[in-house]
Amino acid sequence: MKKIFTERKLKTSTKRSKNREFVIITYLFVGAFIMMMGYFAYFQIFRSEDFINSPYNTRQNTFAEHVVRGEIRSSDGKTLAQTIVEEDGSETRYYPYGSMFAHAVGYDCNGKSGIESFGNFSLLRSHAFFLEQVFHGIQDKKNQGDNVVTTLDYRLQETAYNALGGNRGAVVALEPSTGKIFAMVSKPDFDPNTIGAEWDNIISNTDSENSILVNRVTQGLYPPGSTFKILTTLEYLREHPDYQDYSYECTGNIAMENTEIHCYANAVHGAENLETSFAKSCNTSYANIGLGLNKKKFADLCNDMLFHTDLPISYPSNQSSFVLKESSNTDQVTQMAIGQGETLVTPLHMALITSAIANDGILMRPYVIDHTENYKGIPVKNYKSSTYGSLLTKEEAQKLQGFMSKVVSEGTGSKLSGQSYQAAGKTGSAEFSNNKEESHAWFTGYASTEEKGSIVVTVIVENGGAGSTAAVPIAKQVFDTYFSR
């Protein structure tokens, strides 16, 4: 009897063990199924558009079989790109303002660029009334695609484009409190209306310096010249709480080991403190400052300020770079301190650094699509500003604001003084060849009023000479247009 009971107990135990295994396996499969369904829902809601909108996704091409590509518009209602449909059904992409918005809006021929590329999915979707879509489907007709409304301001874009004139270079304007891009100009440029016919000639030009397809705002890499002194100053402020005690006697040049640093045009600035060194853009003073800085801390600061980092922008962009190590010699340190040597930046990068300073240390993510709407103007999706992060403290930003204001009131940016708005900034003249007389002209700064807030403008004029004479007047025209509204 005891043996029978033991056998029954073993069978029951074995049966329970098998049931337990079955339950565990069932739970595992149910859990896996729930996770798969959860990820599927997450993908459909949050990630599917990113994948569909990828330029590498060939699925987008099938959308064009059923939808007429939508319009791209400026924030002030100008049509920047549209599709003209002929009676025979043929379609032509038309850009009413030709080359003025070439790099910002992009092209839709032999591939895509600009907003035509990263806004492609929205332009090929239709949110027309569903009965209208059904009716068109029955008639085998295409539906009208949605419109992409940008943050670009026609008046500011036109001003920047005309102000840059026949020079090679770039101009970018944005709102520091939101990250909205108001203007983006790059020259040399192209006419997107004729790019198809001219494509072979365009791509046969392998000279990257003259390539008209390069968006110099996001892809142009230049020595920053004296605009880099913004970062040299910030590092000095961090290392020297007694920065107000700094003094230097400028004689126009300074010799160090195997190098000699000259102030622009061999100017002799005389006795200076830190503020006047910055305002007058004194190279010899900043070479002196650079030698006293902690190399590792300076390198860390630059990395924190987005060097060797992909910029948070939808446009293709290049990383800015610098070289500063513990082993860097005197020549390398002094050259970096004044924005020369192996340091390279994009105009957008300088605009973002300036934007963070103007916004009390907080960098907002730059963006150029404000919202999408159907062809009748009914909103579909709104894009909101978002914070990228804090690049510097509010106290540091306010100190730099004071330094940059001195550039306008007492220094190289004096053409911006006495206006209806308060301007601040930093000029630069960046040598780019062995010929010391050849330099790119820089300006990066911001202007503000209580009524209209602030706007950041960054300008580079290739081989333009002094920033004060070539870049500042361009920025002034953009500021004047913005605050005249």
C-alpha positions in Angstrom: 0.0 0.0 0.0 2.8 2.3 0.9 4.5 1.5 -2.5 1.3 2.3 -4.5 1.1 5.6 -2.6 4.7 6.5 -3.4 4.2 5.7 -7.1 1.1 7.9 -7.2 3.0 10.6 -5.5 5.9 10.4 -8.0 3.5 10.5 -10.9 1.7 13.5 -9.5 5.0 15.2 -8.9 6.1 14.4 -12.5 2.8 15.7 -13.8 3.1 18.9 -11.9 6.6 19.4 -13.1 5.5 19.0 -16.7 2.6 21.3 -16.1 5.0 23.9 -14.6 7.3 23.6 -17.6 4.3 24.0 -20.0 3.1 27.1 -18.0 6.6 28.6 -18.1 6.9 28.1 -21.9 3.4 29.4 -22.4 4.2 32.6 -20.4 7.4 33.0 -22.3 5.6 32.9 -25.7 2.8 35.1 -24.4 5.4 37.6 -23.0 7.4 37.5 -26.3 4.1 38.1 -28.3 3.2 41.0 -26.1 6.6 42.6 -26.5 6.5 42.1 -30.2 3.0 43.7 -30.4 4.2 46.5 -28.1 7.2 47.2 -30.3 5.0 47.0 -33.4 2.7 49.6 -32.0 5.7 51.8 -30.9 7.2 51.5 -34.3 4.0 52.4 -36.1 3.4 55.4 -33.9 6.9 56.8 -33.3 9.4 55.3 -35.7 7.7 54.3 -39.0 7.8 57.7 -40.4 11.6 58.0 -39.8 12.2 54.7 -41.6 9.8 55.5 -44.5 11.3 59.0 -44.8 14.8 57.7 -45.1 16.4 58.6 -48.5 17.5 55.0 -48.7 13.9 53.7 -48.6 12.8 52.9 -52.1 9.2 52.5 -50.9 8.9 56.2 -51.2 9.1 56.0 -55.0 5.8 54.1 -55.1 4.1 57.0 -53.3 4.7 59.2 -56.3 2.6 56.9 -58.4 -0.5 57.9 -56.5 0.2 61.4 -55.1 1.2 64.7 -56.7 4.2 66.0 -54.8 3.1 68.8 -52.3 4.4 72.3 -52.0 7.2 73.7 -49.9 6.4 77.1 -48.5 8.1 79.8 -46.5 6.8 80.9 -43.1 5.4 84.1 -44.7 3.4 82.3 -47.3 5.7 82.2 -50.4 5.7 79.1 -52.5 9.3 77.8 -52.7 8.6 74.6 -54.6 5.6 73.2 -56.4 4.6 70.6 -58.9 3.0 71.7 -62.2 0.8 69.1 -63.8 0.2 69.4 -67.5 -2.9 68.3 -69.4 -1.3 65.1 -70.5 -0.5 64.3 -66.8 3.2 65.0 -67.0 4.7 66.7 -63.9 7.4 69.3 -63.5 8.9 70.4 -60.2 9.1 74.2 -60.3 11.0 76.5 -58.0 9.7 80.1 -58.3 12.7 81.8 -56.8 15.4 79.8 -58.6 18.7 79.7 -56.8 17.7 81.9 -53.9 16.6 78.9 -51.8 18.8 76.3 -53.6 20.6 74.7 -50.7 17.8 75.2 -48.1 14.9 73.8 -50.2 17.1 71.5 -52.3 16.3 69.7 -55.6 14.2 66.8 -56.7 16.2 65.5 -59.7 18.9 62.9 -59.9 18.3 62.3 -56.2 17.2 64.8 -53.6 18.7 67.3 -51.2 17.6 69.8 -48.6 13.9 69.8 -47.6 13.1 67.9 -50.7 15.0 65.0 -49.2 14.2 65.0 -45.5 10.7 66.3 -46.0 10.0 63.8 -48.8 7.6 61.5 -47.0 5.4 64.4 -45.9 5.3 65.8 -49.5 4.2 62.4 -50.9 1.5 61.8 -48.3 -2.0 63.1 -48.9 -4.4 64.1 -46.2 -7.1 65.2 -48.6 -10.7 64.4 -47.5 -11.0 60.6 -47.6 -14.0 60.6 -49.9 -12.0 62.8 -52.3 -9.2 60.2 -52.2 -11.7 57.4 -52.8 -13.2 59.2 -55.7 -9.8 59.9 -57.2 -8.9 56.2 -56.8 -12.0 55.2 -58.7 -11.0 57.6 -61.5 -7.4 56.5 -61.4 -6.3 60.0 -60.6 -3.6 61.2 -58.2 -4.3 62.9 -54.9 -2.7 66.2 -54.0 0.2 65.8 -51.6 0.6 67.6 -48.3 2.5 70.9 -48.1 5.6 71.5 -46.0 5.6 74.9 -44.3 9.1 75.9 -43.3 10.5 78.3 -40.7 12.3 80.1 -43.6 11.5 83.8 -43.9 11.4 85.0 -47.5 12.5 88.6 -46.7 15.5 87.5 -44.6 16.5 84.9 -47.2 16.3 87.5 -50.0 18.3 90.0 -47.9 21.0 87.5 -47.0 21.2 86.3 -50.6 21.5 89.7 -52.1 23.9 90.9 -49.4 26.3 88.0 -50.1 26.2 89.0 -53.7 28.8 87.4 -56.0 31.0 86.2 -53.1 31.5 82.6 -52.2 30.5 82.0 -48.6 27.5 81.4 -46.4 24.9 83.2 -44.3 22.7 81.5 -41.7 20.1 83.2 -39.4 18.1 81.6 -36.6 16.1 82.3 -33.5 18.1 81.4 -30.4 15.1 80.9 -28.1 13.5 78.3 -30.4 16.1 77.1 -32.9 14.0 78.1 -35.9 16.1 78.7 -39.0 15.1 81.9 -40.8 17.6 82.0 -43.6 20.2 79.7 -45.1 22.3 80.9 -48.0 25.3 79.2 -49.6 27.3 80.4 -52.6 28.2 79.4 -55.3 24.7 78.0 -55.9 22.6 76.4 -58.6 19.2 76.8 -60.1 17.1 73.7 -59.2 14.9 74.4 -62.2 17.7 73.5 -64.6 19.8 71.2 -62.5 18.7 68.1 -64.5 20.0 69.5 -67.8 23.2 70.7 -66.1 23.8 67.6 -64.0 26.7 66.1 -66.0 28.6 69.4 -66.0 28.0 69.9 -62.2 29.2 66.4 -61.1 32.2 66.5 -63.4 33.6 69.4 -61.3 35.6 67.6 -58.7 36.9 70.7 -57.1 35.2 70.7 -53.7 36.0 74.3 -53.1 33.9 75.3 -56.0 31.3 72.6 -55.9 27.9 74.3 -56.2 26.1 71.4 -54.5 27.9 71.8 -51.2 25.8 73.6 -48.6 28.5 75.7 -47.1 26.3 76.5 -44.0 26.4 72.9 -42.8 29.2 71.3 -44.8 31.8 74.1 -45.4 34.8 73.7 -43.1 36.8 76.8 -42.5 39.4 78.1 -40.0 37.3 80.1 -37.6 39.9 82.9 -37.1 39.1 85.3 -34.3 35.5 84.0 -33.8 37.2 81.1 -32.0 38.3 83.6 -29.3 34.9 83.2 -27.9 35.9 79.7 -26.7 39.4 80.8 -25.7 37.8 83.5 -23.5 35.4 81.0 -22.0 38.2 78.7 -21.0 40.1 81.6 -19.5 37.1 82.7 -17.5 36.7 79.2 -16.1 40.4 78.9 -15.1 40.7 82.5 -13.9 38.0 83.9 -11.6 40.2 87.0 -11.3 40.0 87.5 -15.1 39.4 91.2 -14.6 43.0 91.6 -13.4 44.3 90.4 -16.8 46.6 92.9 -18.6 48.8 92.8 -21.7 50.8 95.2 -23.7 50.3 94.7 -27.5 53.2 95.7 -29.8 51.6 94.2 -32.9 53.5 90.9 -32.9 54.9 88.3 -30.6 57.7 85.8 -31.3 57.5 82.3 -29.7 59.9 79.4 -30.5 59.4 78.7 -34.3 56.4 81.0 -34.8 55.6 84.7 -34.8 52.0 85.9 -34.2 50.9 89.2 -35.8 47.7 91.2 -35.1 45.6 91.8 -38.2 47.2 94.4 -40.4 50.0 94.6 -37.8 47.9 96.8 -35.6 49.4 97.9 -32.3 46.7 97.9 -29.6 48.9 99.0 -26.7 47.7 98.3 -23.1 44.8 96.0 -22.9 42.7 94.0 -20.4 40.7 90.9 -21.3 37.7 92.8 -22.6 39.6 95.1 -24.8 41.7 92.2 -26.1 38.5 90.6 -27.2 36.9 93.7 -28.5 39.9 94.7 -30.6 40.5 91.0 -31.5 44.2 91.1 -30.5 46.0 88.1 -31.7 49.1 88.6 -29.7 47.2 88.9 -26.4 45.2 85.7 -27.2 48.3 83.8 -28.1 49.6 84.8 -24.7 46.4 83.7 -23.1 46.4 80.4 -24.9 49.8 79.4 -23.6 48.6 79.7 -20.0 45.5 77.5 -20.4 45.2 73.9 -19.3 45.4 71.9 -22.5 43.1 69.1 -21.3 40.5 71.4 -19.9 40.5 73.5 -23.1 40.1 70.4 -25.2 37.3 69.1 -23.0 35.5 72.5 -23.4 35.8 72.4 -27.2 34.3 68.9 -27.2 31.5 70.0 -25.0 30.9 72.9 -27.5 30.1 70.3 -30.2 33.5 69.8 -31.8 34.0 66.3 -33.3 30.3 65.9 -32.9 27.5 65.5 -35.4 25.4 68.7 -35.3 21.7 68.2 -34.4 20.4 69.1 -37.9 18.5 67.3 -40.6 20.8 68.6 -43.4 24.0 66.7 -44.2 26.7 68.3 -42.1 30.4 67.9 -41.4 32.0 67.8 -38.0 34.1 70.7 -36.8 37.5 69.7 -35.5 40.6 70.9 -33.6 43.9 69.4 -32.5 45.0 70.0 -28.9 46.8 67.4 -26.9 49.1 67.5 -23.9 52.0 67.0 -26.3 50.9 70.0 -28.5 53.8 72.4 -28.9 53.8 76.2 -28.5 53.0 76.8 -32.2 50.0 74.5 -32.1 48.6 76.0 -28.9 48.9 79.6 -30.0 47.5 79.0 -33.4 44.5 77.2 -31.9 43.9 80.0 -29.3 43.4 82.5 -32.2 41.4 80.1 -34.4 44.1 79.1 -36.8 46.2 76.0 -37.4 44.3 72.8 -37.8 41.0 74.1 -36.3 38.0 73.9 -38.7 34.4 74.8 -38.2 31.2 75.1 -40.1 29.2 78.3 -40.2 26.2 76.5 -38.6 28.4 75.4 -35.7 29.5 78.9 -35.0 25.8 80.0 -35.2 24.8 77.3 -32.6 27.6 78.4 -30.2 26.4 82.0 -30.6 22.8 80.9 -30.1 23.6 79.2 -26.8 25.3 82.3 -25.6 22.4 84.5 -26.6 20.0 82.1 -24.9 21.8 82.2 -21.5 23.7 79.0 -22.1 20.9 76.8 -23.5 21.1 75.5 -27.0 17.8 74.8 -28.8 17.8 72.2 -31.6 17.8 74.0 -35.0 14.9 73.1 -37.3 13.5 74.2 -40.6 10.1 72.5 -40.9 7.4 74.3 -38.9 4.4 72.2 -39.8 2.7 70.2 -42.5 -0.8 70.7 -43.9 -3.0 69.3 -46.6 -3.4 71.1 -49.8 -6.4 73.1 -48.4 -4.3 74.4 -45.5 -5.7 72.1 -42.8 -2.9 71.3 -40.3 -1.5 67.8 -40.3 1.5 67.9 -38.0 3.3 70.6 -36.0 7.0 70.6 -35.2 7.9 72.2 -31.8 11.2 73.6 -30.6 13.2 71.3 -28.3 16.2 71.8 -26.0 19.5 70.2 -27.1 21.2 70.9 -23.8 23.2 73.4 -21.8 26.6 74.3 -23.4 27.6 76.7 -20.7 26.2 78.2 -17.5 23.9 81.2 -17.4 26.6 83.2 -15.6 29.2 82.3 -18.2 26.8 83.2 -21.1 26.0 86.6 -19.6 29.8 87.3 -19.2 30.3 86.5 -22.9 27.3 88.6 -23.8 29.1 91.5 -22.2 32.3 90.8 -24.1 30.5 90.5 -27.4 28.6 93.7 -26.7 32.0 95.5 -26.3 32.9 94.3 -29.8 30.1 96.4 -31.1 30.4 99.4 -28.8 34.2 99.7 -28.8 35.7 97.2 -31.2 35.7 95.6 -34.6 31.9 95.4 -34.9 31.3 99.1 -34.6 29.2 99.2 -37.8 26.5 97.6 -35.7 26.4 100.3 -33.0 23.8 103.0 -32.7 21.0 101.0 -34.3 17.3 100.5 -33.2 18.4 97.1 -31.8 21.2 96.1 -29.4 23.8 94.0 -31.2 26.7 91.8 -30.0 29.1 89.5 -31.7 32.6 88.6 -32.8 34.4 89.3 -36.0 37.1 87.1 -37.5 39.7 87.2 -40.3 40.9 83.7 -40.9 44.1 83.0 -42.9 43.7 80.0 -45.2 46.9 79.9 -47.3 50.6 80.7 -47.0 49.8 84.1 -48.3 49.2 86.1 -45.1 47.2 88.7 -47.0 44.5 86.1 -47.9 41.8 85.6 -45.3 38.2 84.6 -44.9 35.9 87.3 -43.3 33.8 86.1 -40.4 31.1 87.5 -38.2 28.9 85.7 -35.7 26.5 87.5 -33.4 23.0 88.4 -32.4 20.8 91.4 -32.0 17.6 91.9 -30.0 14.8 94.3 -29.0 12.3 93.8 -26.2 9.5 93.7 -28.8 10.9 91.2 -31.3 13.3 89.2 -29.2 16.7 88.0 -30.6 18.1 86.7 -33.9 21.5 85.1 -34.5 23.3 85.7 -37.7 26.6 84.1 -38.8 28.4 85.1 -42.0 31.5 83.9 -43.8 32.8 85.6 -46.9 35.5 83.5 -48.6 38.7 85.5 -49.2 36.8 88.5 -48.0 39.6 90.0 -45.9 38.6 91.6 -42.6 35.4 90.5 -40.9 34.7 94.0 -39.8 34.6 95.3 -43.5 33.2 92.3 -45.4 31.1 90.2 -43.0 29.6 92.7 -40.5 27.8 94.8 -43.2 26.1 91.6 -44.5 24.9 90.7 -40.9 23.7 94.3 -40.5 21.5 94.1 -43.5 19.9 90.9 -42.1 19.4 92.5 -38.7 17.9 95.6 -40.3 15.4 93.6 -42.3 14.4 91.5 -39.3 13.8 94.5 -37.0 12.1 96.7 -39.6 9.0 94.6 -39.7 
